[in-house]
Amino acid sequence: MSILVQADACVGAGQCALVAPDVFDQDDNGIVLLLEPDPQGPDLDAAIRAVRLCPARAIALAKP
């Protein structure tokens, strides 16, 4: 499962970077940066949580 982000939809809440810091970061403006598009194990679990927490719905899961 891979992660997709729509940076133009991001509102900079930062929940993704807080719950999955190995998968997401934020740029200087607070916009989401995808560090790991294909997380595994605990990072995948954290990324799924980040998808659910994103208030802008700027993060999605993509099944192969």
Backbone hydrogen bonds in HBPLUS format (Angstrom, degrees):
<---DONOR---> <-ACCEPTOR-->    atom                        ^
c    i                          cat <-CA-CA->   ^        H-A-AA   ^      H-
h    n   atom  resd res      DA  || num        DHA   H-A  angle D-A-AA Bond
n    s   type  num  typ     dist DA aas  dist angle  dist       angle   num
A0002-SER N   A0062-ALA O   2.93 MM  60  5.16 170.1  1.94 155.9 155.0     1
A0062-ALA N   A0002-SER O   2.77 MM  60  5.16 161.8  1.81 153.8 154.2     2
A0003-ILE N   A0037-PRO O   2.81 MM  34  5.02 155.5  1.87 141.9 148.7     3
A0004-LEU N   A0060-ALA O   2.86 MM  56  5.17 166.1  1.88 152.0 153.5     4
A0060-ALA N   A0004-LEU O   2.87 MM  56  5.17 159.3  1.91 152.5 155.4     5
A0006-GLN N   A0058-ALA O   2.76 MM  52  4.98 151.6  1.84 149.5 155.7     6
A0009-ALA N   A0006-GLN O   2.90 MM   3  5.48 155.6  1.96 117.6 125.4     7
A0010-CYS N   A0007-ALA O   3.16 MM   3  5.13 147.1  2.28  99.7 109.3     8
A0018-LEU N   A0014-GLY O   3.12 MM   4  6.34 145.4  2.25 147.5 157.5     9
A0019-VAL N   A0015-GLN O   3.01 MM   4  6.22 163.1  2.04 156.5 159.0    10
A0020-ALA N   A0016-CYS O   2.88 MM   4  5.74 146.8  1.99 148.9 157.8    11
A0023-VAL N   A0020-ALA O   2.99 MM   3  5.40 155.7  2.05 114.3 122.2    12
A0024-PHE N   A0020-ALA O   2.91 MM   4  6.02 161.4  1.94 164.8 171.1    13
A0035-LEU N   A0023-VAL O   2.69 MM  12  4.95 159.0  1.73 145.5 147.3    14
A0036-GLU N   A0023-VAL O   3.34 MM  13  4.74 148.9  2.44 125.5 123.2    15
A0025-ASP N   A0033-LEU O   2.92 MM   8  4.97 148.6  2.02 141.2 148.2    16
A0033-LEU N   A0025-ASP O   2.71 MM   8  4.97 147.3  1.82 143.5 138.6    17
A0027-ASP N   A0031-ILE O   2.83 MM   4  5.37 154.4  1.90 144.8 151.3    18
A0030-GLY N   A0027-ASP O   2.92 MM   3  5.19 165.0  1.94 116.0 120.0    19
A0043-ASP N   A0040-GLN O   3.10 MM   3  5.53 128.7  2.37 149.7 141.5    20
A0044-LEU N   A0040-GLN O   3.36 MM   4  4.85 147.0  2.47  96.3 101.0    21
A0044-LEU N   A0041-GLY O   3.02 MM   3  5.35 126.1  2.32 106.0 119.4    22
A0045-ASP N   A0041-GLY O   3.17 MM   4  6.58 157.6  2.22 151.5 157.9    23
A0046-ALA N   A0042-PRO O   2.96 MM   4  6.20 156.5  2.02 145.2 151.4    24
A0047-ALA N   A0043-ASP O   2.88 MM   4  6.06 151.5  1.96 142.0 150.2    25
A0048-ILE N   A0044-LEU O   2.91 MM   4  6.16 155.6  1.97 153.3 159.0    26
A0049-ARG N   A0045-ASP O   3.13 MM   4  6.40 152.7  2.20 142.0 149.2    27
A0050-ALA N   A0046-ALA O   2.92 MM   4  6.23 151.2  2.01 144.9 153.3    28
A0051-VAL N   A0047-ALA O   2.93 MM   4  6.25 150.9  2.02 148.3 155.6    29
A0052-ARG N   A0048-ILE O   3.20 MM   4  6.50 157.9  2.26 145.3 150.1    30
A0053-LEU N   A0049-ARG O   2.99 MM   4  6.25 141.6  2.14 144.5 155.8    31
A0054-CYS N   A0050-ALA O   3.00 MM   4  6.03 132.3  2.24 149.0 158.6    32
A0057-ARG N   A0054-CYS O   3.32 MM   3  5.25 154.3  2.39 100.0 107.5    33
